[in-house]
């Protein structure tokens, strides 16, 4: 008697990843749709020869949607959304391999691989002049105010000029790169009156100014290793007559009178003369007509 015996394959083996732990360094400026982990590196095997179904999740809040797999049966991991180093600089992905579809009522065996992603900051932003104010919820832009200062007519200052709101200073906002900043004047420097130190940003005078002119300088801050990354700030310098005397009040003491029950912003009157508002005035010998 000839007996034919067929062995039925029981689902008694779990999928296996060749590398259950993978790490990747990903530049911040990586283009969307770029493969991050190749299919061959994250394809699981199953001794039961079952079809493997994959699912990718993230363990770090706020990093959903940046990475994905090509398909339920294709575990290649690719970049799905542009990265921003200031939003997050690392995440851990979990790749699940199942020998049955997620919705299957049958018993399912599962394997898990952890993929650690570290974001490397790229040189994506131009220098920032300080002080500056960042826009709400936007760390890629920092708005600075113009610089301003004064020089005396017919006098060359031997020290760096004092400016408001502070000295000329720029930084590379890509703080893990921190490229060196180089300064130069690219506009508004009539007759080459001023110079800027390429390394420090200090503004100095080359020659005197003989008239009450106003200079609107354009100072450029460039990254030393990437001249295409630059910013330009305006610096207004006014030439004025030298001030030798401080202002002074015309009186040492002023006396005023107020009346009970008056509303806000009512006049204070001169003591002894309730019909004349109290006026406080100052003079300056440098400016007798002011």
FENSULRA-V139722 format. One record per residue. N is the residue number from 1. RES is the residue in one letter. BURIAL is # if it has 16 or more other ideal C-beta (glycine too) atoms within 10 Angstrom, else .. D_CENTER is the distance of its C-alpha to the mean C-alpha in Angstrom with 1 decimal. Layout:
n=(N N)
res=(RES RES)
burial=(BURIAL BURIAL)
d_center=(D_CENTER D_CENTER)
//
This chain:
n=(1 2 3 4 5 6 7 8 9 10 11 12 13 14 15 16 17 18 19 20 21 22 23 24 25 26 27 28 29 30 31 32 33 34 35 36 37 38 39 40 41 42 43 44 45 46 47 48 49 50 51 52 53 54 55 56 57 58 59 60 61 62 63 64 65 66 67 68 69 70 71 72 73 74 75 76 77 78 79 80 81 82 83 84 85 86 87 88 89 90 91 92 93 94 95 96 97 98 99 100 101 102 103 104 105 106 107 108 109 110 111 112 113 114 115 116 117 118 119 120 121 122 123 124 125 126 127 128 129 130 131 132 133 134 135 136 137 138 139 140 141 142 143 144 145 146 147 148 149 150 151 152 153 154 155 156 157 158 159 160 161 162 163 164 165 166 167 168 169 170 171 172 173 174 175 176 177 178 179 180 181 182 183 184 185 186 187 188 189 190 191 192 193 194 195 196 197 198 199 200 201 202 203 204 205 206 207 208 209 210 211 212 213 214 215 216 217 218 219 220 221 222 223 224 225 226 227 228 229 230 231 232 233 234 235 236 237 238 239 240 241 242 243 244 245 246 247 248 249 250 251 252 253 254 255 256 257 258 259 260 261 262 263 264 265 266 267 268 269 270 271 272 273 274 275 276 277 278 279 280 281 282 283 284 285 286 287 288 289 290)
res=(X X X X X X X X X X X X X X X X X X X X X X X X X X X X X X X X X X X X X X X X X X X X X X X X X X X X X X X X X X X X X X X X X X X X X X X X X X X X X X X X X X X X X X X X X X X X X X X X X X X X X X X X X X X X X X X X X X X X X X X X X X X X X X X X X X X X X X X X X X X X X X X X X X X X X X X X X X X X X X X X X X X X X X X X X X X X X X X X X X X X X X X X X X X X X X X X X X X X X X X X X X X X X X X X X X X X X X X X X X X X X X X X X X X X X X X X X X X X X X X X X X X X X X X X X X X X X X X X X X X X X X X X X X X X X X X X X X X X X X X X X X X X X X X X X X)
burial=(. . . . . . . . . . . . . # # . # . . . . # . . . # . # . # . . . . . # # . . . # # # # . # . . . # . # # # . # . # . . . . # . . # # # # . . . . . # # # . # . . . # . # # . . . . # . # . # # # # # # . . . . . . . # # . # . # . # . # . # . # . # # # # # # # . . # . . . . . . . . . # . # . . # . # # # . . . . . . . . # # . # . . . # # # # # # # # . . # . # . # # # . # . . # # . . . # # . # . . . . # # # . # . . . # . . . . . # . # . # # # # # . . . . . # # # . # # # # # . # . . . . . . . . . . . . . . . . . . . . . . . . . . . . # # # . . . . . . . . . . . . . . . . . . . .)
d_center=(83.9 80.6 77.6 74.1 71.3 67.7 64.9 62.2 58.7 57.4 53.6 53.7 50.8 47.1 44.5 43.2 39.9 40.4 37.0 36.2 33.0 30.6 27.2 24.8 21.7 19.7 17.1 13.9 15.1 18.6 20.3 21.5 25.2 25.1 27.4 25.9 29.3 32.5 35.3 37.7 35.6 35.5 38.8 41.1 44.9 47.6 51.2 52.5 51.2 49.5 46.8 43.4 41.0 37.3 34.5 30.9 29.0 25.9 26.1 22.5 21.6 18.9 19.4 22.4 22.7 20.6 23.7 27.3 30.7 32.7 35.5 37.6 39.7 37.1 34.6 32.4 28.8 26.3 22.7 23.1 19.5 16.4 14.2 10.6 10.0 7.8 10.9 13.4 14.4 18.2 20.9 24.7 26.8 30.5 32.8 36.2 39.4 42.4 45.9 46.3 44.2 42.2 44.7 47.8 50.3 51.5 50.6 47.3 46.2 42.5 40.5 36.8 34.4 31.0 28.2 25.3 22.1 19.5 16.2 15.5 12.0 12.4 11.6 9.9 7.6 9.4 9.5 8.3 11.5 11.9 12.7 10.3 9.8 7.3 9.3 11.3 10.3 7.5 4.0 3.9 5.4 6.3 10.1 12.3 16.0 18.7 20.4 24.2 27.2 31.0 33.6 37.4 39.7 42.0 40.1 37.8 35.4 35.6 32.3 28.7 28.2 26.8 24.1 22.5 20.0 19.9 20.3 18.4 15.6 12.5 10.4 9.1 5.4 7.4 9.0 12.1 12.9 12.4 14.4 16.6 16.0 19.2 20.0 22.7 24.3 24.6 26.3 28.3 30.0 33.6 36.2 33.6 33.8 30.5 28.8 25.4 25.2 23.4 22.1 21.6 20.9 24.0 25.8 29.6 32.8 35.1 37.9 39.1 38.6 41.9 41.1 38.8 36.1 32.5 30.0 26.8 25.1 22.3 20.4 18.4 15.9 16.3 15.4 18.8 19.1 17.6 18.8 17.5 13.9 14.2 13.5 16.4 16.9 20.3 22.5 25.7 28.6 31.8 35.1 37.4 40.8 40.7 41.0 43.8 44.5 42.6 43.2 46.1 47.3 50.7 52.0 51.4 51.9 51.5 53.5 52.8 54.3 52.8 54.8 54.6 53.2 51.3 48.1 44.7 44.0 47.7 48.9 49.9 53.2 54.9 57.2 60.7 59.7 58.4 58.2 55.8 52.0 50.8 48.8 47.0 46.7 45.5 46.5 45.4 47.8 45.3 45.1 48.6 48.1 45.0)
//
